[in-house]
Amino acid sequence: MKLISHLVIFVVGAGVGMAWGVHHPQAAQNLDLRIQKEVAQTKVDLLHRFASDDPNAAAKYQQEAKDAQQKLDDANKQLANQ
């Protein structure tokens, strides 16, 4: 019974979210960009923390941090253009 109620809630929530996104495409795009920005910022912060905790790991995380920073910069640029 619990599984059925969770499934119904999921389906209703997904349907409402898709309907809102279709009727408000600009707001949905802005929300998506803000979420991407927050995820990228968190990833950059975590990678810098990991690299500072272990000096040997700095080289390991350097490329991932660079990629995450690039995504963050792209999201910031797109948000600034809107």
C-alpha positions in Angstrom: 0.0 0.0 0.0 2.8 2.4 0.9 4.5 1.6 -2.5 1.4 2.4 -4.4 0.9 5.7 -2.6 4.6 6.7 -3.3 4.1 5.8 -6.9 0.9 7.9 -7.2 2.6 10.9 -5.5 5.6 10.5 -7.9 3.4 10.3 -11.0 1.3 13.3 -9.9 4.4 15.4 -9.1 6.2 14.5 -12.3 3.0 15.4 -14.3 2.6 18.7 -12.5 6.3 19.5 -13.0 6.2 18.7 -16.7 3.0 20.7 -17.2 4.6 23.7 -15.4 7.7 23.4 -17.5 5.7 23.4 -20.8 3.6 26.4 -19.8 6.6 28.4 -18.3 9.6 27.5 -20.4 11.8 30.5 -19.5 11.2 30.0 -15.8 12.0 26.3 -16.2 15.2 27.1 -18.0 16.2 29.6 -15.3 15.5 27.0 -12.6 17.6 24.5 -14.5 20.5 26.9 -14.8 20.4 27.8 -11.1 20.4 24.1 -10.2 23.3 23.4 -12.5 25.2 26.4 -11.0 24.6 25.1 -7.4 25.7 21.6 -8.3 28.8 22.8 -10.0 29.7 25.2 -7.2 29.3 22.4 -4.6 31.4 20.0 -6.7 34.2 22.7 -7.1 34.1 23.3 -3.3 34.3 19.6 -2.5 37.1 19.0 -4.9 39.1 21.9 -3.5 38.6 20.6 0.0 39.7 17.0 -1.0 42.8 18.4 -2.7 43.7 20.6 0.3 43.2 17.7 2.7 45.6 15.4 0.8 48.4 17.2 -1.2 49.0 14.0 -3.2 45.4 14.1 -4.4 45.7 17.6 -5.9 46.8 16.3 -9.3 44.1 13.7 -9.2 41.3 16.2 -8.7 42.7 19.0 -10.8 41.1 18.1 -14.1 37.7 17.4 -12.4 37.9 20.7 -10.6 38.7 22.4 -13.9 35.7 20.8 -15.6 33.4 21.7 -12.8 34.6 25.3 -12.8 34.0 25.5 -16.5 30.4 24.3 -16.0 30.0 26.9 -13.2 31.3 29.7 -15.4 29.0 28.6 -18.3 26.0 28.6 -16.0 26.9 32.0 -14.6 27.4 33.4 -18.1 24.0 32.1 -19.3 22.2 33.4 -16.2 23.8 36.8 -16.7 22.6 36.9 -20.3 19.0 36.4 -19.3 
